[in-house]
């Protein structure tokens, strides 16, 4: 399976990545950047909603 990663498996951080061809390949595409932002925001939203859920559950348990 072909996986198009953001940094090409560490190739961009190697000392050989000084050439213009490799530096052009190391830049993430716009869709990749958008996907990373979307996944990060989704994870934050999931974390925040789970914290709110736990707090409400504890509040209802204490109320009863």
Jmol script that loads the backbone (N, CA, C; Angstrom):
load data "model"
ATOM      1  N   UNK A   1       0.844  -1.176   0.000  1.00  0.00           N
ATOM      2  CA  UNK A   1       0.000   0.000   0.000  1.00  0.00           C
ATOM      3  C   UNK A   1       0.886   1.235   0.000  1.00  0.00           C
ATOM      4  N   UNK A   2       0.487   2.238  -0.740  1.00  0.00           N
ATOM      5  CA  UNK A   2       1.235   3.483  -0.824  1.00  0.00           C
ATOM      6  C   UNK A   2       0.656   4.484   0.161  1.00  0.00           C
ATOM      7  N   UNK A   3       1.514   5.017   1.028  1.00  0.00           N
ATOM      8  CA  UNK A   3       1.081   6.005   2.005  1.00  0.00           C
ATOM      9  C   UNK A   3       1.850   7.287   1.752  1.00  0.00           C
ATOM     10  N   UNK A   4       1.145   8.362   1.499  1.00  0.00           N
ATOM     11  CA  UNK A   4       1.775   9.657   1.256  1.00  0.00           C
ATOM     12  C   UNK A   4       1.872  10.392   2.586  1.00  0.00           C
ATOM     13  N   UNK A   5       3.029  10.324   3.226  1.00  0.00           N
ATOM     14  CA  UNK A   5       3.196  10.930   4.544  1.00  0.00           C
ATOM     15  C   UNK A   5       3.604  12.387   4.409  1.00  0.00           C
ATOM     16  N   UNK A   6       3.627  13.072   5.525  1.00  0.00           N
ATOM     17  CA  UNK A   6       3.972  14.498   5.512  1.00  0.00           C
ATOM     18  C   UNK A   6       5.468  14.695   5.335  1.00  0.00           C
ATOM     19  N   UNK A   7       6.281  13.900   6.020  1.00  0.00           N
ATOM     20  CA  UNK A   7       7.734  14.104   5.957  1.00  0.00           C
ATOM     21  C   UNK A   7       8.460  12.962   5.262  1.00  0.00           C
ATOM     22  N   UNK A   8       7.779  12.131   4.551  1.00  0.00           N
ATOM     23  CA  UNK A   8       8.383  11.048   3.778  1.00  0.00           C
ATOM     24  C   UNK A   8       9.279  10.154   4.632  1.00  0.00           C
ATOM     25  N   UNK A   9       8.845   9.821   5.828  1.00  0.00           N
ATOM     26  CA  UNK A   9       9.552   8.872   6.677  1.00  0.00           C
ATOM     27  C   UNK A   9      10.899   9.328   7.171  1.00  0.00           C
ATOM     28  N   UNK A  10      11.076  10.589   7.474  1.00  0.00           N
ATOM     29  CA  UNK A  10      12.329  11.072   8.020  1.00  0.00           C
ATOM     30  C   UNK A  10      13.340  11.476   6.972  1.00  0.00           C
ATOM     31  N   UNK A  11      12.994  11.360   5.699  1.00  0.00           N
ATOM     32  CA  UNK A  11      13.919  11.736   4.634  1.00  0.00           C
ATOM     33  C   UNK A  11      14.207  13.233   4.655  1.00  0.00           C
ATOM     34  N   UNK A  12      13.234  14.019   5.069  1.00  0.00           N
ATOM     35  CA  UNK A  12      13.402  15.475   5.056  1.00  0.00           C
ATOM     36  C   UNK A  12      14.366  15.966   6.132  1.00  0.00           C
ATOM     37  N   UNK A  13      14.558  15.197   7.182  1.00  0.00           N
ATOM     38  CA  UNK A  13      15.456  15.626   8.241  1.00  0.00           C
ATOM     39  C   UNK A  13      16.879  15.094   8.047  1.00  0.00           C
ATOM     40  N   UNK A  14      17.136  14.391   6.965  1.00  0.00           N
ATOM     41  CA  UNK A  14      18.473  13.850   6.727  1.00  0.00           C
ATOM     42  C   UNK A  14      19.406  14.952   6.209  1.00  0.00           C
ATOM     43  N   UNK A  15      20.712  14.766   6.336  1.00  0.00           N
ATOM     44  CA  UNK A  15      21.646  15.791   5.843  1.00  0.00           C
ATOM     45  C   UNK A  15      21.637  15.909   4.318  1.00  0.00           C
ATOM     46  N   UNK A  16      21.110  14.914   3.626  1.00  0.00           N
ATOM     47  CA  UNK A  16      21.081  14.954   2.169  1.00  0.00           C
ATOM     48  C   UNK A  16      19.899  15.753   1.630  1.00  0.00           C
ATOM     49  N   UNK A  17      19.058  16.276   2.503  1.00  0.00           N
ATOM     50  CA  UNK A  17      17.853  16.974   2.073  1.00  0.00           C
ATOM     51  C   UNK A  17      18.103  18.451   1.788  1.00  0.00           C
ATOM     52  N   UNK A  18      19.317  18.810   1.421  1.00  0.00           N
ATOM     53  CA  UNK A  18      19.625  20.215   1.165  1.00  0.00           C
ATOM     54  C   UNK A  18      19.325  20.653  -0.246  1.00  0.00           C
ATOM     55  N   UNK A  19      19.146  19.712  -1.156  1.00  0.00           N
ATOM     56  CA  UNK A  19      18.909  20.066  -2.553  1.00  0.00           C
ATOM     57  C   UNK A  19      17.519  20.607  -2.799  1.00  0.00           C
ATOM     58  N   UNK A  20      17.342  21.330  -3.889  1.00  0.00           N
ATOM     59  CA  UNK A  20      16.028  21.917  -4.171  1.00  0.00           C
ATOM     60  C   UNK A  20      14.969  20.874  -4.515  1.00  0.00           C
ATOM     61  N   UNK A  21      15.385  19.758  -5.095  1.00  0.00           N
ATOM     62  CA  UNK A  21      14.412  18.730  -5.460  1.00  0.00           C
ATOM     63  C   UNK A  21      13.815  18.075  -4.217  1.00  0.00           C
ATOM     64  N   UNK A  22      14.672  17.714  -3.271  1.00  0.00           N
ATOM     65  CA  UNK A  22      14.164  17.094  -2.046  1.00  0.00           C
ATOM     66  C   UNK A  22      13.410  18.092  -1.179  1.00  0.00           C
ATOM     67  N   UNK A  23      13.826  19.344  -1.182  1.00  0.00           N
ATOM     68  CA  UNK A  23      13.098  20.325  -0.372  1.00  0.00           C
ATOM     69  C   UNK A  23      11.706  20.569  -0.946  1.00  0.00           C
ATOM     70  N   UNK A  24      11.549  20.463  -2.255  1.00  0.00           N
ATOM     71  CA  UNK A  24      10.215  20.596  -2.857  1.00  0.00           C
ATOM     72  C   UNK A  24       9.350  19.405  -2.494  1.00  0.00           C
ATOM     73  N   UNK A  25       9.953  18.226  -2.368  1.00  0.00           N
ATOM     74  CA  UNK A  25       9.184  17.034  -2.008  1.00  0.00           C
ATOM     75  C   UNK A  25       8.808  17.024  -0.528  1.00  0.00           C
ATOM     76  N   UNK A  26       9.564  17.726   0.295  1.00  0.00           N
ATOM     77  CA  UNK A  26       9.322  17.692   1.733  1.00  0.00           C
ATOM     78  C   UNK A  26       8.202  18.624   2.162  1.00  0.00           C
ATOM     79  N   UNK A  27       7.799  19.547   1.303  1.00  0.00           N
ATOM     80  CA  UNK A  27       6.703  20.439   1.669  1.00  0.00           C
ATOM     81  C   UNK A  27       5.390  19.679   1.618  1.00  0.00           C
ATOM     82  N   UNK A  28       4.585  19.738   2.669  1.00  0.00           N
ATOM     83  CA  UNK A  28       3.286  19.049   2.629  1.00  0.00           C
ATOM     84  C   UNK A  28       2.334  19.775   1.680  1.00  0.00           C
ATOM     85  N   UNK A  29       1.471  19.014   1.067  1.00  0.00           N
ATOM     86  CA  UNK A  29       0.472  19.591   0.169  1.00  0.00           C
ATOM     87  C   UNK A  29      -0.598  20.307   0.987  1.00  0.00           C
ATOM     88  N   UNK A  30      -1.390  21.124   0.330  1.00  0.00           N
ATOM     89  CA  UNK A  30      -2.439  21.858   1.024  1.00  0.00           C
ATOM     90  C   UNK A  30      -3.475  20.931   1.633  1.00  0.00           C
ATOM     91  N   UNK A  31      -3.791  19.860   0.919  1.00  0.00           N
ATOM     92  CA  UNK A  31      -4.772  18.910   1.442  1.00  0.00           C
ATOM     93  C   UNK A  31      -4.230  18.181   2.668  1.00  0.00           C
ATOM     94  N   UNK A  32      -2.930  17.899   2.668  1.00  0.00           N
ATOM     95  CA  UNK A  32      -2.333  17.251   3.842  1.00  0.00           C
ATOM     96  C   UNK A  32      -2.366  18.181   5.046  1.00  0.00           C
ATOM     97  N   UNK A  33      -2.052  19.441   4.851  1.00  0.00           N
ATOM     98  CA  UNK A  33      -2.081  20.401   5.955  1.00  0.00           C
ATOM     99  C   UNK A  33      -3.500  20.560   6.478  1.00  0.00           C
ATOM    100  N   UNK A  34      -4.467  20.622   5.579  1.00  0.00           N
ATOM    101  CA  UNK A  34      -5.861  20.747   5.999  1.00  0.00           C
ATOM    102  C   UNK A  34      -6.319  19.513   6.760  1.00  0.00           C
ATOM    103  N   UNK A  35      -5.887  18.342   6.314  1.00  0.00           N
ATOM    104  CA  UNK A  35      -6.263  17.112   7.004  1.00  0.00           C
ATOM    105  C   UNK A  35      -5.649  17.047   8.396  1.00  0.00           C
ATOM    106  N   UNK A  36      -4.401  17.495   8.531  1.00  0.00           N
ATOM    107  CA  UNK A  36      -3.756  17.498   9.848  1.00  0.00           C
ATOM    108  C   UNK A  36      -4.466  18.450  10.802  1.00  0.00           C
ATOM    109  N   UNK A  37      -4.833  19.626  10.308  1.00  0.00           N
ATOM    110  CA  UNK A  37      -5.548  20.597  11.146  1.00  0.00           C
ATOM    111  C   UNK A  37      -6.915  20.039  11.536  1.00  0.00           C
ATOM    112  N   UNK A  38      -7.608  19.440  10.572  1.00  0.00           N
ATOM    113  CA  UNK A  38      -8.927  18.876  10.851  1.00  0.00           C
ATOM    114  C   UNK A  38      -8.850  17.761  11.888  1.00  0.00           C
ATOM    115  N   UNK A  39      -7.873  16.872  11.760  1.00  0.00           N
ATOM    116  CA  UNK A  39      -7.734  15.777  12.726  1.00  0.00           C
ATOM    117  C   UNK A  39      -7.360  16.297  14.108  1.00  0.00           C
ATOM    118  N   UNK A  40      -6.488  17.308  14.170  1.00  0.00           N
ATOM    119  CA  UNK A  40      -6.103  17.883  15.452  1.00  0.00           C
ATOM    120  C   UNK A  40      -7.299  18.541  16.133  1.00  0.00           C
ATOM    121  N   UNK A  41      -8.079  19.321  15.368  1.00  0.00           N
ATOM    122  CA  UNK A  41      -9.253  19.973  15.944  1.00  0.00           C
ATOM    123  C   UNK A  41     -10.314  18.955  16.357  1.00  0.00           C
ATOM    124  N   UNK A  42     -10.467  17.897  15.583  1.00  0.00           N
ATOM    125  CA  UNK A  42     -11.422  16.855  15.935  1.00  0.00           C
ATOM    126  C   UNK A  42     -11.020  16.165  17.237  1.00  0.00           C
ATOM    127  N   UNK A  43      -9.732  15.910  17.405  1.00  0.00           N
ATOM    128  CA  UNK A  43      -9.256  15.286  18.638  1.00  0.00           C
ATOM    129  C   UNK A  43      -9.475  16.213  19.836  1.00  0.00           C
ATOM    130  N   UNK A  44      -9.235  17.509  19.657  1.00  0.00           N
ATOM    131  CA  UNK A  44      -9.472  18.460  20.745  1.00  0.00           C
ATOM    132  C   UNK A  44     -10.955  18.543  21.099  1.00  0.00           C
ATOM    133  N   UNK A  45     -11.808  18.541  20.092  1.00  0.00           N
ATOM    134  CA  UNK A  45     -13.250  18.580  20.328  1.00  0.00           C
ATOM    135  C   UNK A  45     -13.717  17.324  21.052  1.00  0.00           C
ATOM    136  N   UNK A  46     -13.178  16.175  20.670  1.00  0.00           N
ATOM    137  CA  UNK A  46     -13.512  14.918  21.323  1.00  0.00           C
ATOM    138  C   UNK A  46     -13.072  14.937  22.788  1.00  0.00           C
ATOM    139  N   UNK A  47     -11.882  15.439  23.055  1.00  0.00           N
ATOM    140  CA  UNK A  47     -11.375  15.518  24.423  1.00  0.00           C
ATOM    141  C   UNK A  47     -12.223  16.462  25.269  1.00  0.00           C
ATOM    142  N   UNK A  48     -12.554  17.620  24.720  1.00  0.00           N
ATOM    143  CA  UNK A  48     -13.359  18.595  25.460  1.00  0.00           C
ATOM    144  C   UNK A  48     -14.757  18.051  25.751  1.00  0.00           C
ATOM    145  N   UNK A  49     -15.361  17.391  24.782  1.00  0.00           N
ATOM    146  CA  UNK A  49     -16.706  16.855  25.010  1.00  0.00           C
ATOM    147  C   UNK A  49     -16.689  15.709  26.009  1.00  0.00           C
ATOM    148  N   UNK A  50     -15.634  14.906  26.021  1.00  0.00           N
ATOM    149  CA  UNK A  50     -15.565  13.826  27.010  1.00  0.00           C
ATOM    150  C   UNK A  50     -15.370  14.388  28.416  1.00  0.00           C
ATOM    151  N   UNK A  51     -14.610  15.479  28.553  1.00  0.00           N
ATOM    152  CA  UNK A  51     -14.436  16.103  29.866  1.00  0.00           C
ATOM    153  C   UNK A  51     -15.761  16.681  30.354  1.00  0.00           C
ATOM    154  N   UNK A  52     -16.502  17.334  29.463  1.00  0.00           N
ATOM    155  CA  UNK A  52     -17.809  17.877  29.832  1.00  0.00           C
ATOM    156  C   UNK A  52     -18.755  16.757  30.229  1.00  0.00           C
ATOM    157  N   UNK A  53     -18.722  15.661  29.485  1.00  0.00           N
ATOM    158  CA  UNK A  53     -19.587  14.516  29.798  1.00  0.00           C
ATOM    159  C   UNK A  53     -19.280  13.946  31.184  1.00  0.00           C
ATOM    160  N   UNK A  54     -18.012  13.775  31.494  1.00  0.00           N
ATOM    161  CA  UNK A  54     -17.629  13.215  32.795  1.00  0.00           C
ATOM    162  C   UNK A  54     -18.031  14.165  33.919  1.00  0.00           C
ATOM    163  N   UNK A  55     -17.836  15.467  33.698  1.00  0.00           N
ATOM    164  CA  UNK A  55     -18.217  16.438  34.736  1.00  0.00           C
ATOM    165  C   UNK A  55     -19.721  16.443  34.978  1.00  0.00           C
ATOM    166  N   UNK A  56     -20.504  16.369  33.900  1.00  0.00           N
ATOM    167  CA  UNK A  56     -21.964  16.340  34.054  1.00  0.00           C
ATOM    168  C   UNK A  56     -22.414  15.050  34.735  1.00  0.00           C
ATOM    169  N   UNK A  57     -21.770  13.939  34.404  1.00  0.00           N
ATOM    170  CA  UNK A  57     -22.112  12.658  35.015  1.00  0.00           C
ATOM    171  C   UNK A  57     -21.813  12.685  36.518  1.00  0.00           C
ATOM    172  N   UNK A  58     -20.662  13.247  36.884  1.00  0.00           N
ATOM    173  CA  UNK A  58     -20.320  13.353  38.307  1.00  0.00           C
ATOM    174  C   UNK A  58     -21.270  14.298  39.032  1.00  0.00           C
ATOM    175  N   UNK A  59     -21.673  15.379  38.376  1.00  0.00           N
ATOM    176  CA  UNK A  59     -22.601  16.329  38.971  1.00  0.00           C
ATOM    177  C   UNK A  59     -23.972  15.673  39.206  1.00  0.00           C
ATOM    178  N   UNK A  60     -24.438  14.897  38.236  1.00  0.00           N
ATOM    179  CA  UNK A  60     -25.729  14.211  38.392  1.00  0.00           C
ATOM    180  C   UNK A  60     -25.646  13.120  39.445  1.00  0.00           C
ATOM    181  N   UNK A  61     -24.516  12.432  39.537  1.00  0.00           N
ATOM    182  CA  UNK A  61     -24.361  11.397  40.558  1.00  0.00           C
ATOM    183  C   UNK A  61     -24.361  12.014  41.962  1.00  0.00           C
ATOM    184  N   UNK A  62     -23.727  13.190  42.104  1.00  0.00           N
ATOM    185  CA  UNK A  62     -23.699  13.851  43.410  1.00  0.00           C
ATOM    186  C   UNK A  62     -25.065  14.421  43.762  1.00  0.00           C
ATOM    187  N   UNK A  63     -25.820  14.821  42.754  1.00  0.00           N
ATOM    188  CA  UNK A  63     -27.142  15.378  42.992  1.00  0.00           C
ATOM    189  C   UNK A  63     -28.113  14.315  43.502  1.00  0.00           C
ATOM    190  N   UNK A  64     -27.958  13.092  43.017  1.00  0.00           N
ATOM    191  CA  UNK A  64     -28.836  12.005  43.430  1.00  0.00           C
ATOM    192  C   UNK A  64     -28.436  11.545  44.803  1.00  0.00           C
TER     193      UNK A  64
END
end "model"
wireframe off; spacefill off
backbone 0.3
color backbone group
